[in-house]
Every structure is written in C-alpha cells, then in structure tokens.
Amino acid sequence: MRIENYNSFSQAHFSSDTAKRKNVQLPDYTDWNSNTQTAPSMSNKQYTNAIIEQAKKDQAAGKFQSESAGFRSLAKSYISTASPDRKNIITAGLTAIYKNNKPQPETFNLMDYLCGTAKYKKQANDVSYAEFYDSNGEMVATYSNTGWTFFGTKAENARESELWDTYNNAWNTAAKASQGQSSGATTDTTTGSINLSV
C-alpha cells in the first residue's frame, strides 16, 4: 500500500513471491506502487513528452491513468527518481531490529546503520510492527503482520502531482479534440442559477 503523508490516497499492496528476512516478507519493488530510488531513464523534457504521448494513447484506447500498463510503468519510472532508497532503508532497519535482542518496543537511530530511524515491536525473532524513516525524518514505510505500507515523501508527492497534472491536461486535450466537446477527466464545475421569483 502507498499513502501520501498529506493526502488520503492509498493502494493496497501485499507482498507475494519476494525474499524474506526472518519472519518478514520483503516488499516487491517491481510493483508500481512500491517505489525505491532509481536513476532517471530520460531527461525531464523527455519524461514530459512521454507522459503527454501516453495520455493521448490512453485516451484513444479509452483508458485513464492506472488502467493503462504504459501509464503505470511510466509513473513508476518518473516518481522513483524522487524516491528515497527504501530498499536500503528497510534492509538496514530490519538488520538493526534483528540485532537487538530486547523484545520491547525500541527506537533506533539508523543513521548509524545508514538511513534514519526505525520504531518496532518484536517478540524473540518475530517482528509484528516496524516503521522506517529516511534521513529527512519522513516515514517512508511501515510493516505489520498484514504487509507493507509505503508513505510518499514530500519529493515523491510533488513529482506525482506533476505527473498527474501533465497527464490529465494532455488526456483532456485529446478527449476534447476527439469528441469536439469539453468532456473528459476534468474537475471543472459550472455554476448555474434559477430565478424563483413569482
């Protein structure tokens, strides 16, 4: 699951055939909602052009945003360039948690271990809950017995907003061009009035 820290958007994400560290199933970083830091695969201008072209293609196919595999792939590539290195944060955090033999909840300063802090609860070698933070102090993930939840950082959320803005504008423009009217994925509202005088 991925949640914006300042927004209510979330998506469920359960790990499947991924590696385990003791009792913790590690996240599936290939899932489009499970971002970890990657190098850009193109320039920002090329990304913008690719987003616009994907929106036009999706509109012509009657798809919108996550309904399109092309959009999901492009979104993952675009947003991951602003993502923290969740893979290393989680790996280092779990290593630190398992090294500590105290079963009660503890707070770690993972800067010593690489990337921030982790709060957790475990009994013996079974972790039932853990929080993972980046070096800016932003929570980037939690683990519980039900799976992983990823939280968008400010940088990721800003990048995601740019993606949606560019995509939605291009999709709406393509819809207007193909239909000759103003319909599409718009939030524009029209206000009208009725004269009730008798």
C-alpha positions as CSV (number, residue, x, y, z in Angstrom):
1,M,0.0,0.0,0.0
2,R,1.2,3.5,-0.7
3,I,-0.1,6.6,1.2
4,E,0.7,10.3,0.7
5,N,1.6,11.7,4.0
6,Y,-0.7,14.7,3.4
7,N,-3.4,13.1,1.4
8,S,-5.9,10.2,1.7
9,F,-4.8,8.4,-1.4
10,S,-3.7,4.8,-0.8
11,Q,-3.5,1.5,-2.6
12,A,-3.3,-2.0,-1.0
13,H,-0.1,-3.8,-1.6
14,F,0.7,-7.3,-0.4
15,S,4.0,-9.0,-1.0
16,S,4.0,-12.2,-3.0
17,D,7.0,-14.2,-4.1
18,T,9.7,-12.0,-2.6
19,A,12.6,-12.8,-0.3
20,K,12.1,-13.0,3.5
21,R,14.2,-11.7,6.3
22,K,13.4,-14.0,9.3
23,N,9.5,-13.7,9.6
24,V,9.2,-10.5,7.4
25,Q,8.3,-10.9,3.8
26,L,10.2,-8.1,2.0
27,P,8.4,-5.7,-0.3
28,D,8.0,-6.4,-4.0
29,Y,9.9,-3.4,-5.5
30,T,8.7,-4.3,-9.0
31,D,5.1,-3.4,-8.1
32,W,4.3,0.1,-9.5
33,N,3.3,1.4,-6.0
34,S,6.5,0.2,-4.3
35,N,9.0,2.8,-5.3
36,T,12.6,2.9,-4.3
37,Q,15.2,5.3,-5.6
38,T,16.3,4.8,-9.2
39,A,18.3,6.8,-11.7
40,P,16.3,8.7,-14.4
41,S,15.8,6.8,-17.6
42,M,15.4,10.0,-19.6
43,S,15.6,13.8,-19.1
44,N,12.7,15.7,-17.6
45,K,11.8,17.1,-21.0
46,Q,11.7,13.5,-22.4
47,Y,9.6,12.4,-19.5
48,T,7.1,15.3,-20.1
49,N,6.8,14.3,-23.8
50,A,6.4,10.6,-22.9
51,I,3.7,11.5,-20.4
52,I,1.8,13.6,-23.0
53,E,2.1,10.8,-25.6
54,Q,1.0,8.2,-23.1
55,A,-2.1,10.3,-22.2
56,K,-3.0,10.7,-25.9
57,K,-2.6,6.9,-26.4
58,D,-4.6,6.1,-23.3
59,Q,-7.4,8.5,-24.2
60,A,-7.7,6.9,-27.7
61,A,-7.9,3.5,-26.1
62,G,-10.5,4.6,-23.6
63,K,-8.1,4.1,-20.6
64,F,-7.2,6.5,-17.8
65,Q,-4.2,6.5,-15.6
66,S,-3.7,3.3,-13.7
67,E,-6.0,1.4,-16.1
68,S,-3.0,1.6,-18.5
69,A,0.1,-0.6,-18.2
70,G,2.0,2.1,-20.1
71,F,1.0,4.7,-17.6
72,R,1.9,2.5,-14.6
73,S,5.3,1.8,-16.0
74,L,5.9,5.5,-16.8
75,A,4.6,6.6,-13.4
76,K,7.0,4.2,-11.6
77,S,10.0,5.4,-13.6
78,Y,9.1,9.1,-13.2
79,I,8.3,9.0,-9.4
80,S,11.1,6.7,-8.5
81,T,13.7,9.3,-9.4
82,A,12.5,11.3,-6.4
83,S,12.0,8.3,-4.1
84,P,14.2,7.6,-1.1
85,D,16.3,4.4,-1.2
86,R,13.5,2.4,0.5
87,K,15.2,-0.9,-0.3
88,N,18.4,0.0,1.7
89,I,16.4,1.8,4.4
90,I,14.3,-1.3,5.0
91,T,17.2,-3.7,4.7
92,A,19.3,-1.7,7.2
93,G,16.3,-1.2,9.5
94,L,15.5,-4.9,9.7
95,T,19.1,-5.8,10.2
96,A,19.3,-3.4,13.2
97,I,16.0,-4.7,14.6
98,Y,17.1,-8.3,14.5
99,K,20.5,-7.4,16.0
100,N,18.7,-6.0,19.1
101,N,17.7,-8.8,21.4
102,K,15.3,-6.6,23.5
103,P,11.7,-7.7,22.9
104,Q,10.0,-4.4,24.0
105,P,9.5,-1.5,21.5
106,E,12.7,0.4,20.8
107,T,13.7,3.4,18.8
108,F,16.8,3.1,16.7
109,N,18.9,5.9,15.1
110,L,19.6,4.2,11.8
111,M,21.9,7.0,10.7
112,D,24.5,4.8,12.5
113,Y,23.2,1.9,10.3
114,L,22.8,4.0,7.1
115,C,19.5,5.9,6.7
116,G,17.3,7.2,9.6
117,T,15.3,5.6,12.4
118,A,13.0,2.6,12.8
119,K,10.5,2.1,15.6
120,Y,9.4,-1.5,16.0
121,K,7.8,-4.2,18.1
122,K,9.1,-7.8,18.2
123,Q,8.9,-10.9,20.3
124,A,12.0,-13.1,20.1
125,N,12.7,-13.0,16.3
126,D,9.2,-12.2,15.2
127,V,8.7,-8.6,14.1
128,S,5.0,-7.7,14.3
129,Y,5.4,-4.0,13.5
130,A,8.1,-1.6,12.3
131,E,8.3,2.0,11.0
132,F,11.0,3.1,8.6
133,Y,12.2,6.7,8.2
134,D,14.5,8.4,5.7
135,S,17.4,10.7,6.6
136,N,14.9,13.7,6.4
137,G,12.8,12.2,9.2
138,E,9.9,11.3,6.8
139,M,8.2,8.0,7.4
140,V,8.7,6.0,4.2
141,A,7.2,2.6,5.1
142,T,5.6,0.5,7.8
143,Y,5.5,-3.2,8.2
144,S,2.8,-5.1,10.2
145,N,1.7,-8.7,10.1
146,T,-0.7,-7.7,7.3
147,G,2.0,-6.5,5.0
148,W,3.8,-3.3,3.9
149,T,2.5,0.3,3.6
150,F,4.6,2.8,1.7
151,F,4.2,6.5,2.5
152,G,5.0,9.1,-0.1
153,T,7.7,11.7,0.8
154,K,7.2,15.3,0.0
155,A,9.5,15.0,-3.0
156,E,7.6,11.9,-4.3
157,N,4.2,13.6,-3.8
158,A,5.4,16.7,-5.7
159,R,6.7,14.6,-8.6
160,E,3.5,12.6,-8.6
161,S,1.4,15.8,-8.7
162,E,3.5,17.0,-11.7
163,L,2.8,13.7,-13.5
164,W,-0.9,13.8,-12.9
165,D,-1.2,17.5,-13.9
166,T,0.7,16.8,-17.2
167,Y,-1.1,13.6,-17.9
168,N,-4.6,14.9,-17.1
169,N,-4.2,18.1,-19.2
170,A,-2.9,16.0,-22.2
171,W,-5.7,13.4,-21.7
172,N,-8.4,16.2,-21.5
173,T,-7.0,17.9,-24.6
174,A,-7.0,14.7,-26.5
175,A,-10.6,14.0,-25.4
176,K,-11.8,17.4,-26.5
177,A,-10.0,17.0,-29.9
178,S,-11.6,13.6,-30.5
179,Q,-15.1,14.4,-29.3
180,G,-15.3,18.1,-30.2
181,Q,-16.6,19.0,-26.7
182,S,-15.3,19.5,-23.2
183,S,-15.7,16.1,-21.6
184,G,-13.0,14.0,-20.1
185,A,-11.2,13.7,-16.8
186,T,-11.8,17.3,-15.6
187,T,-12.8,18.7,-12.3
188,D,-14.2,21.8,-13.8
189,T,-17.6,22.7,-12.4
190,T,-20.2,25.0,-13.8
191,T,-22.4,27.1,-11.6
192,G,-25.9,28.0,-12.7
193,S,-28.9,29.8,-11.1
194,I,-32.6,29.6,-11.2
195,N,-34.9,32.6,-10.8
196,L,-37.5,31.6,-8.3
197,S,-39.4,34.9,-8.1
198,V,-43.2,34.7,-8.6
